[in-house]
């Protein structure tokens, strides 16, 4: 071997040659600037065409000591910490089929690269849906949504992704293809791999396909917004609705620097039954300014990430979790610690999970996020940074790891002992 060629460069060249033979040269290319992950530049982009090819690519990369970054639609690549290494982008773009819609059993089997939008369109033909309101559904893929555990306000009624996924097939770093779960909703035998890889940020395995439980599409829907004098009143109303007999599917509180607090309620049912539901709601919310709203209000979580034309300055986005009864306290703290000249917007669910956008100078943003994170963690909550402005390196994306970190590290060693998959991106530098 030429002494001027480093061992890593030699391994990379061997990997590139082997992977071109595997997936053909058409689906291997040099990475460009747009393929960067949180400021870290990879060398290759590979698009396998089957889960067997995914497994073989992983085995080759693992043997060469190359770090692999799984990528679906690329909508959430900035979430988490920057990777410690990034050599290969493994794209699931070609794994995009809905494999089997067992509509009579209310289940679907789908490849990881299928977008949520395409999946929902397929299910809707039989009057069904995956009860999930993921961000950017036209681009976000099944595998990416599962890996980041992205779900919104519908979790109040239908549960989180861990409740909806009942089976997965994954490729491990050593080239093993493993499956767990099944096509029936009550399948609980064996190791719960679906729940384990959901929210693991691709650090344990690459999801190649998933099986979900489904729900019928609602016959009719109605959204009612209630503007309240303060966020405490919005919280009181949301908790009262949650404890009532209303057939609500989603609840959220929206507020911000230039926004009066508002509680949004999604009712799902029949055309005949919804008016009575609306009457009951209006009695409960008699102190608020009420009115019907369009479904656009449920895009508030997505707008947190994009902002408005008036708010395109330096900003950060974070996801927080707290007790349901402390949502108002958390919001009031954000408003208190955000200094003059700063802006903030919060969208919070009745479950106690929320999203906050903070605009201002980088040093001020860091101060607000640090103070809010400390307050939340003291109460058993958390704050995870999803988007950070350039130059904001002081804060870890995840915050305090907690007592579970040794267990998480042990699981990582079991699944990916070489640290091939998304190294450094998850909690505690996993």
C-alpha positions in Angstrom: 0.0 0.0 0.0 1.2 3.5 -0.8 2.6 5.0 2.4 1.1 8.4 1.4 -2.5 6.9 1.6 -3.9 6.8 5.1 -5.5 3.6 6.3 -8.9 5.3 6.5 -8.7 6.5 2.9 -7.8 3.0 1.8 -10.7 1.6 3.7 -13.0 4.2 2.2 -11.8 3.4 -1.3 -12.4 -0.3 -0.7 -15.9 0.5 0.7 -16.8 2.6 -2.3 -15.7 -0.1 -4.7 -17.6 -2.8 -2.9 -20.8 -0.8 -2.5 -20.8 0.2 -6.2 -20.8 -3.5 -7.1 -23.6 -4.1 -4.6 -26.1 -1.3 -5.5 -24.6 -0.3 -8.9 -22.8 2.9 -9.6 -26.1 4.7 -10.3 -27.0 4.7 -6.6 -23.6 5.7 -5.1 -22.3 9.3 -5.4 -20.0 11.6 -3.7 -21.7 13.7 -1.0 -22.0 17.5 -1.6 -22.6 20.4 0.7 -26.4 19.8 0.8 -25.7 16.4 2.3 -24.0 17.8 5.4 -25.5 16.8 8.8 -25.4 19.6 11.4 -22.2 21.0 10.0 -20.5 17.6 9.5 -19.7 16.7 5.9 -20.0 13.0 4.8 -18.1 11.5 1.9 -20.7 9.2 0.2 -24.4 8.9 -0.4 -25.7 5.4 -1.0 -29.3 4.4 -1.9 -29.9 0.7 -1.4 -32.9 -0.8 -3.2 -33.9 -3.5 -0.7 -33.5 -4.2 3.0 -31.0 -6.9 2.1 -28.9 -4.3 0.4 -29.3 -2.0 3.4 -27.9 -4.7 5.6 -25.0 -5.4 3.3 -24.1 -1.7 3.0 -24.0 -1.5 6.8 -21.8 -4.6 7.1 -19.3 -3.1 4.6 -19.3 0.3 6.4 -18.9 -1.4 9.8 -16.0 -3.5 8.6 -14.3 -0.3 7.2 -14.9 1.6 10.4 -17.1 4.2 8.6 -19.9 6.1 10.4 -23.3 5.8 8.8 -26.0 8.4 9.0 -29.5 7.0 8.0 -31.6 9.5 6.0 -35.2 9.4 4.9 -36.7 12.7 3.7 -34.0 14.7 5.5 -36.6 16.9 7.3 -35.2 16.3 10.8 -31.5 15.8 10.2 -30.6 18.9 12.4 -32.4 17.4 15.4 -30.1 16.0 18.1 -26.4 16.7 18.5 -24.1 16.9 15.5 -22.6 13.5 14.7 -19.2 12.7 16.1 -18.4 11.3 12.6 -20.2 11.2 9.3 -18.8 9.2 6.4 -21.8 7.6 4.7 -25.3 8.9 4.2 -27.6 5.8 3.8 -30.7 6.9 2.0 -34.0 5.0 2.2 -35.4 6.8 -0.8 -35.8 3.7 -2.9 -37.6 1.7 -0.1 -40.8 3.6 -0.6 -43.6 1.0 -1.1 -46.8 0.3 0.9 -46.3 -3.4 1.1 -49.7 -4.6 2.4 -52.8 -2.8 3.6 -54.8 -5.4 5.5 -57.8 -3.1 5.8 -60.1 -5.7 7.3 -57.6 -6.1 10.2 -56.8 -2.4 10.4 -53.0 -2.9 9.9 -50.5 -1.8 7.2 -47.0 -2.9 6.3 -44.9 -0.2 4.7 -41.2 0.4 3.8 -39.2 2.9 5.7 -38.7 5.3 2.8 -42.4 5.8 2.1 -43.6 9.3 2.9 -46.3 9.8 5.5 -48.3 11.7 2.9 -48.2 8.8 0.4 -49.1 6.3 3.1 -52.1 8.3 4.3 -53.4 8.7 0.7 -53.2 4.9 0.3 -55.0 4.2 3.5 -57.7 6.8 2.8 -58.9 4.8 -0.2 -60.3 2.4 2.4 -61.5 5.1 4.8 -58.6 4.5 7.2 -55.6 6.5 8.5 -52.5 6.2 10.6 -53.6 8.4 13.5 -50.5 10.5 13.4 -50.0 14.2 12.6 -46.3 14.2 11.7 -44.4 17.3 10.7 -43.9 17.8 6.9 -45.9 14.7 5.9 -45.2 15.2 2.2 -41.5 14.8 2.7 -41.1 13.0 6.1 -40.7 9.2 5.8 -42.0 6.4 7.9 -38.4 5.5 9.1 -37.5 9.1 9.9 -40.7 9.7 11.8 -40.2 6.5 13.8 -36.6 7.2 14.5 -37.3 10.7 15.9 -40.6 9.6 17.5 -42.4 12.6 15.9 -46.1 12.8 16.7 -48.4 15.7 17.5 -51.7 16.5 19.1 -53.5 13.4 18.0 -51.5 11.4 20.6 -54.0 12.7 23.2 -56.6 10.3 21.8 -54.8 7.7 19.8 -51.5 7.4 21.6 -47.9 8.0 20.6 -46.0 6.3 17.8 -44.9 3.6 20.3 -48.6 2.8 20.7 -49.3 2.7 16.9 -46.3 0.6 15.7 -46.7 -3.1 16.2 -43.9 -4.5 14.1 -40.6 -3.5 12.5 -37.8 -5.0 10.4 -34.4 -3.5 11.0 -30.9 -3.9 9.6 -28.1 -4.0 12.2 -24.6 -2.7 11.8 -23.1 -6.2 11.5 -25.4 -6.9 8.5 -28.1 -8.8 10.4 -31.7 -8.3 9.4 -34.1 -8.7 12.4 -37.8 -8.5 12.7 -40.1 -8.2 15.7 -43.8 -7.8 16.2 -46.4 -8.9 13.8 -49.4 -8.1 11.6 -52.0 -8.5 14.4 -52.8 -5.7 16.8 -52.5 -7.9 20.0 -49.1 -9.4 19.2 -47.0 -8.9 22.3 -44.7 -11.9 22.2 -40.9 -11.6 22.2 -38.5 -8.6 22.6 -40.3 -5.3 21.9 -38.0 -4.1 19.2 -40.6 -1.7 17.7 -40.7 0.4 20.9 -37.0 0.2 21.3 -36.0 1.7 17.9 -38.8 4.3 18.0 -37.1 7.5 19.2 -33.6 6.0 19.1 -32.5 8.4 16.4 -31.1 5.7 14.2 -28.4 4.8 16.7 -29.3 1.2 17.2 -30.4 0.0 13.7 -31.7 1.2 10.4 -35.5 0.7 10.1 -36.4 -0.9 6.8 -40.1 -1.5 7.2 -42.8 -1.1 9.8 -46.3 -2.4 10.6 -48.9 0.0 12.1 -52.3 -0.3 13.7 -54.8 1.9 11.9 -58.0 3.8 12.7 -61.0 4.8 10.7 -61.1 8.2 9.1 -63.6 10.5 11.0 -66.9 11.1 9.2 -66.8 14.7 10.1 -64.6 17.1 12.1 -64.9 20.5 13.7 -62.3 22.8 15.2 -63.2 25.4 17.7 -60.8 28.0 19.0 -61.2 29.7 22.4 -59.2 32.9 23.0 -58.6 33.4 26.7 -57.4 36.4 28.8 -54.2 34.5 30.0 -52.5 31.2 29.6 -53.6 30.0 33.0 -57.2 30.2 31.8 -56.3 28.4 28.6 -54.8 25.6 30.7 -57.8 25.5 33.0 -60.1 25.1 30.0 -58.0 22.4 28.3 -57.9 20.4 31.5 -61.6 20.7 32.0 -62.3 19.5 28.5 -59.9 16.6 29.0 -61.8 15.6 32.1 -65.2 15.9 30.4 -67.2 13.5 28.3 -66.6 15.4 25.1 -65.4 13.3 22.2 -62.4 15.5 21.5 -59.5 14.2 19.4 -56.9 16.9 20.1 -56.3 19.9 22.3 -53.6 22.5 22.1 -52.6 25.9 23.6 -51.0 28.5 21.5 -49.5 31.7 22.8 -46.6 34.0 22.3 -45.1 37.5 22.4 -47.7 39.0 20.0 -50.4 36.4 20.5 -53.2 36.2 23.0 -53.5 32.7 24.5 -55.8 30.4 22.6 -57.1 26.9 23.2 -57.9 24.9 20.1 -60.2 21.9 20.2 -60.7 19.2 17.5 -63.9 17.3 17.6 -64.4 14.2 15.5 -67.6 12.3 14.9 -70.7 12.4 12.8 -72.4 15.4 11.2 -75.4 14.8 13.4 -73.4 14.5 16.7 -70.9 17.3 16.3 -73.4 20.2 16.9 -74.3 18.9 20.4 -70.6 18.5 21.2 -70.0 22.1 20.1 -72.8 23.3 22.4 -71.3 21.5 25.4 -67.9 23.0 24.6 -69.2 26.5 24.4 -70.9 26.2 27.8 -67.6 25.0 29.3 -65.7 27.9 27.6 -68.3 30.6 28.3 -65.5 32.9 29.7 -63.5 32.7 26.4 -64.1 34.3 23.0 -65.1 31.3 20.9 -65.4 30.6 17.2 -65.1 28.0 14.5 -61.6 27.7 13.0 -60.1 25.9 10.0 -57.8 22.9 10.3 -55.0 25.3 9.6 -54.7 26.0 13.3 -53.3 22.4 13.7 -50.3 23.4 11.6 -49.1 25.6 14.5 -46.5 23.1 15.5 -45.0 23.1 12.0 -45.1 26.9 11.9 -43.0 26.9 15.1 -40.1 25.6 12.9 -40.7 27.9 9.9 -41.8 31.1 11.7 -43.4 34.0 9.8 -42.2 36.6 7.3 -41.9 39.0 10.3 -39.8 36.6 12.4 -36.9 35.3 10.3 -34.1 36.5 12.6 -31.8 34.2 14.6 -34.0 31.6 16.4 -34.0 28.3 18.2 -36.7 25.6 18.5 -37.0 23.2 21.4 -39.4 20.5 22.5 -40.3 20.4 26.2 -42.2 18.1 28.5 -43.8 18.9 31.8 -46.8 18.1 33.9 -50.2 18.9 32.4 -50.9 21.2 35.3 -47.6 23.1 34.9 -48.0 24.1 31.2 -49.0 27.7 32.2 -46.2 27.9 34.7 -43.7 26.9 32.0 -45.1 29.4 29.5 -45.1 32.2 32.1 -41.4 31.4 32.9 -40.5 31.6 29.2 -42.2 35.0 28.9 -40.4 36.2 32.1 -36.9 35.2 31.2 -37.1 36.3 27.5 -35.8 39.8 27.7 -36.7 43.0 25.8 -36.3 42.6 22.0 -36.7 38.8 22.1 -39.7 36.9 20.7 -41.2 33.6 21.6 -44.0 31.3 20.5 -45.3 28.2 22.3 -47.6 25.4 21.1 -48.4 23.0 23.9 -50.6 19.9 24.0 -52.9 18.8 26.8 -50.4 15.9 27.4 -47.8 18.4 28.7 -45.6 18.2 25.6 -44.9 21.4 23.9 -42.7 23.3 21.4 -41.2 26.7 21.8 -39.5 29.0 19.4 -37.2 31.7 20.8 -35.9 34.6 18.7 -33.2 37.1 19.5 -29.4 37.2 19.9 -27.6 33.9 20.3 -26.3 34.6 23.8 -29.8 35.6 24.9 -31.4 32.5 23.4 -28.9 30.3 25.2 -29.7 32.0 28.5 -33.5 31.5 28.1 -33.1 27.8 27.1 -30.7 27.1 29.9 -33.0 28.7 32.5 -36.1 26.9 31.2 -34.4 23.6 31.0 -33.2 23.9 34.6 -36.7 24.7 35.8 -38.2 21.7 33.8 -35.6 19.2 34.9 -36.0 20.2 38.6 -39.6 19.1 38.2 -38.9 15.9 36.3 -39.5 17.4 32.9 -37.1 17.9 29.9 -36.2 20.3 27.1 -34.7 19.0 23.8 -33.2 21.4 21.3 -34.4 20.7 17.8 -33.0 23.7 15.9 -30.1 25.9 17.0 -28.8 29.1 15.3 -25.3 29.2 13.9 -22.8 29.7 16.7 -24.9 28.2 19.5 -22.7 25.4 20.7 -23.0 25.9 24.5 -25.9 23.6 25.1 -26.3 19.9 24.5 -29.4 19.0 22.6 -30.7 16.6 25.2 -29.9 18.0 28.6 -29.6 15.8 31.7 -29.4 12.1 30.7 -30.7 10.7 34.0 -30.4 7.3 35.6 -31.3 5.5 32.4 -28.1 6.4 30.6 -26.1 3.3 31.7 -28.9 1.0 30.4 -29.0 3.0 27.1 -25.3 2.7 26.7 -25.5 -1.0 27.3 -28.2 -1.4 24.6 -26.1 0.6 22.2 -23.1 -1.7 22.8 -25.3 -4.7 22.2 -26.8 -3.5 18.9 -23.9 -1.4 17.5 -20.6 -2.1 19.4 -18.5 -0.4 16.8 -20.4 2.9 17.0 -21.2 2.8 13.3 -24.7 4.3 13.4 -25.2 8.0 14.0 -22.4 8.2 16.5 -22.7 11.0 19.1 -26.2 12.2 18.1 -28.3 10.8 20.9 -28.5 11.2 24.7 -25.2 11.1 26.5 -23.2 11.1 23.3 -24.5 7.7 22.2 
